[in-house]
Amino acid sequence: DSVAHWLEEYRIDGCRFDLLGCHKPETVRAVCARVKEIRPDATLYGEPWTGGGPIHFGKGAQKGLPMAVFNDHLRNAIRGDLDGTAIGFATGVGGDVDAVRRGVKGAIDDFTEEPTETINYTSAHDNLVLWDKIVKTQPGASDFTRRMMQKLAIGVVLTSQGIPFLHGGCEFARTKQGNHNSYDAGDEINDFGWTRKGEYDDIYGFTKGLIELRRAHPAFRMADDEMVRRSVFFEDIGRTVAFTIDGTVAGDAWSRIYVAYNDEPKPLDIPLPQGDWTVVVDATRAGTTPLGTARGTVTLPPYSMLVAYRD
């Protein structure tokens, strides 16, 4: 009744449920039915865990429902642990590449029925924000390296199937000065720190370009698991993650798209599939504007990514 009231009287666009895992499945199903009856395009998502105690609606319980859940599997794979020094795919040497691959495909081989059921992210209001996590994990890294890690982490989220979630300010390296539980810390810690937007304009521009790319190309946001299975194929090039997308399956203007990540602190040579490829994302730039062409083998700098396409 409360959710219906908010939709009808306040015209909200959707609901995000804190500790959704506390709710019984029948309650969640009733909420979904009521909300979609009032507003079919409403967004519904939540946390598939609790603050302690048994989980009633965990990852997997949302299958077949218009309710998405946070993908902590991908989050942990990208960044490492929440508040400690454990590394992830984008924050140091190594990382769980298999978990990243499952996340890239919208968790359809993990806990979802459709890719629209996963919320892909690296940080939220709880725990260390992404930049503070990188600083804690890599205390001796240069500012340049940390910037590259931040871009790569955001890049994995924005080029994966599913629903991307960006914590406010991550696009300009927002910091909470290492505070991992800032609910009572006041404005000094919780302020976005807008002056950082100019200081970290490279991260801002890179994130903006990736959002533009994702919005322009439906191949990055397929809603059906069978479409993903028919179009996303991983390349066998060692332990890192690289994949092609058959854009024709999603009706994309680009017939084939190639995405590769270098999650290591050294340059990586990537063999491109046969033919000429137009590059739209490299180590420093992202968007839909061609940056040049490539064929054969390309070298990815440390902690960087590549997106290229063929018509």
N, C-alpha and C positions, 0 to 999 in steps of 0.2 A: 504493500500500500504506500509506503514512504517513497519507494523508487518511482512508482506511478505518479505520485504527487509532484515530485521534482521534475519529471518529464513534462507533465501537462501544465503545471503552473509556472515553472521557471524556464521551460524550454531548454533544458540542458541537453548536451550532445551524447552523453553516455555516463557510465559509472565505473569507477575503479574501486575494487573491494580490497580493503586491508585485511590480511590474514584470512583469505578466502577459504583456506584449509580448515577453518573452524566450522564452516557451514556444512550441513548435510546435503548430499547430492539432490534430494528432492526439493530442497529450498532453492538451490541454484537453478534447477530446471524450471521451477515456477517463476523465478525472477526473469529468466531468459524469455519465457513465453509471454509474460506480461509486458516486458519492455518492447519486444519486437512487434507485439500487437499494436502498441501505441506509436512506436517509431522504428520502422524496419531498418533504418540506417544507423541506429544507435550503436555506440562502441561499448563493449563490455569486457573487462579484464580484471585480473586480481592476482594476489599472492597465493600460490598453492601450498602454503605452509601455515604454521601456527606460531604463537609466541611461547609454545610449550604445551605438552599434552598431545593426545592422539590427533592425527590428521584425518579428517573425514572427506576432504575434497582435495586430493593431491594431484600432481602431474599425471595425466592420463584420464582422470575423471571427467575432463572437459570434452573428451572425444565425441564428435558429432553435435556439439552444442555451439551456439554463437557466443562462446565465452573463451577468451584467450587467457593464458597464464604466463607468468614470467619464467623465462628459460634460464634457470640458474646453472644448468649444465654448460651452456654456451658462455655465460658470464664468467664462470670459474675457469673455463678452458682458455678464454682470451686474456684474463687479467691475473689468474692465480687465486689465492684465497682472498677473503674479504678485508681483513685488517692486519694481516701478517706480512711476511717477506717471501712467501711462496710465489714462484714465477708462473706466468702463463704464456700463451702463444705469442702475445705481443709485448711482453714485459721482461724477456730475458731468453737465455739459451734453453731450447727444448720446448716443452708444451705438449698438450694432448691434442695432436693433429686429428685423431679420429673423432674426438668430440667436436672439433671445429667443423669437420666435414659433415657430421650429422646436423650441426646447426645451420650450415650453408644450405642444406636441403629442407629447411623448415621443420626439423625434428620429426619428419615423417617416418624415420627409422628409429625413433627414440620413444616419444610419448604422445605424438599428435596423430590425428586422423587426417587433418588438412593443415597446410602451412599457416593458415590464418589463425590457428589456435596458439601460436607461440609468440611471445613478446621478447624480442631479441634486444639485449642491452649489456652494458658493461658496468654501469653504476646508477644508483638512484639516491634518494635522500638519506637512506640508511647506510652505515659503514663508510669507509674511506671513499671519497670521490676518486675518479679515475686518475687525475693528475697526482693527488696525494699518494695513491697506491703505487704509482710509478716511482715517485720520489723515494718512498720507503723501500721499495723493492730494489731500486738501483741508486743508492746514495752516492756512488762515485761516478755516475754517468753524466755526460755533458748535457747542457740545456738543449742542444741540437738533437742529441739522441733521444731525450725524453719527448721532445716534440714529435719525432718520427714515430715513437711508440704510441703516442696519443692518436696520431693520424691513422696508423695501422689498425688500432683497436676500433676506432670509429668506422674505418673503412670496411672491416669484416662485418660489422652490424648492418651497414647500409648496402652491402652487396649480397646479403643472405636472404633467402626466402623467408617469409614471415612478416611480422609487424615490427618495424624498428622503433626503439624507444631511446631518446637522447636526454640524458639528465641535463637540466638547465645550466648552461655555462660551460659544459664540457667542450663546446666548440671554440672557446678561448682559454682553455686550461684553467678553469675555475679551481680555486683551492679553498679549503676550510682549515688551512694551517695544521693539517694532520688530525683534526678532531673527527672521530668516527661516529659520534653520537651527539649531534649538535642541536638537538631539539630545544635545549634551554641555554644555548650559548650566546644568544643575542645577535644583533646586526653585524657586529665586528667580524664574526665568523661566518654567519649565514648570508650576508650580502653577496651578490653575485660577483662583485669586484669588476664593475664595468670598464674600468681603465685598462684591464687586461686585454680587452678586445683589440685595442690598438697594438699592444705589446706582442700579442700572439695572433696577429692578423693572418699569418700563414695557415694556422690550424683552422681559423674561422673560414677563410676562403676555400680551403680544401673540403671542409664539411659542407659548405654551401654548394660547392660543385657536385659533390656526391649526391646530395638531395636532389639537385636539378637532374642529374643522370637517372636516378631512380624514378622520379616522377615522369620523365619523358619516355621510359622504356618498360613496358609491362613484363618483359622477360625477367625482371628483378623482383616482381611482386605477383607471382602466380597464386591463385586461390585454391587450386585443385591439386591433390597429391599425385594423381595420374599424370597431370601435365608436367609436374616436376620430375617424375620418374622417366618420362619420355624425352626430357630436354636437358637435364643437368648430368654431366658426365665428368668424373674426375680423371685428371691426367696422371699417368704413372711416371713421375719424375723425381722419385725419392721421397723423403719424409715431409716435405713441405706440402702446401695445399695449392692446387691449380685445377681449374675446371673450365669446360666449355658449356655454353648454353645454346641450345637450338632455338633461336628467336622465333622461328616460324610457328612453333607450337603455341606461343602466346600472341601471335599476330604482330610481332614486333617488326619494326622497319629494318632492323639489323638481323640478318639471317643467322649469323653466328657471333657469339660474344665469348671472349676469352678473359678469364680473371686469374691472377696469380698473386700470391702473398709471399714475401720473404720475411720470415720471422726470426732470422738469425743476425748476429752482429757483424756479419761479413757479407760482401757482395755475393749474389747468387746468379748463375747463368741459367736461364730458362729457355728450353727449346720450344719455339712456337709451332703450332700445327702448320701444315703446308699452306703456302700462299702468302699474299700480302695482307697485312693487318693495319688498320688505322687506330692509332693510340689516342685515347681520350682521358686516361688517368695514368700518371706516372708518379714518381717519388714526391713531387712538390705541387703538381697541378691536377685538378679534377673538374669534370664537367662533361658537356656534350660536344664541345668544339674540338676538332681534330688537332692533335699536337704533333703529328708527323706519321710516318708509316714505318713498319718494321717487318722483317721476315727472318727466317732462320733462327738465330739465337739472340736473346736480349739479356742484358745484365741488370738485375734489380739491386739497388743500393741496400744497405742494412735497414731492416725494419721498414720496408716499403711495399708497395703494391703496383699492379699493372692491370688496366682494363683496356682491351682493344676489340675491334669488331671488323666483320666483313659484311658487305651489303648482300 
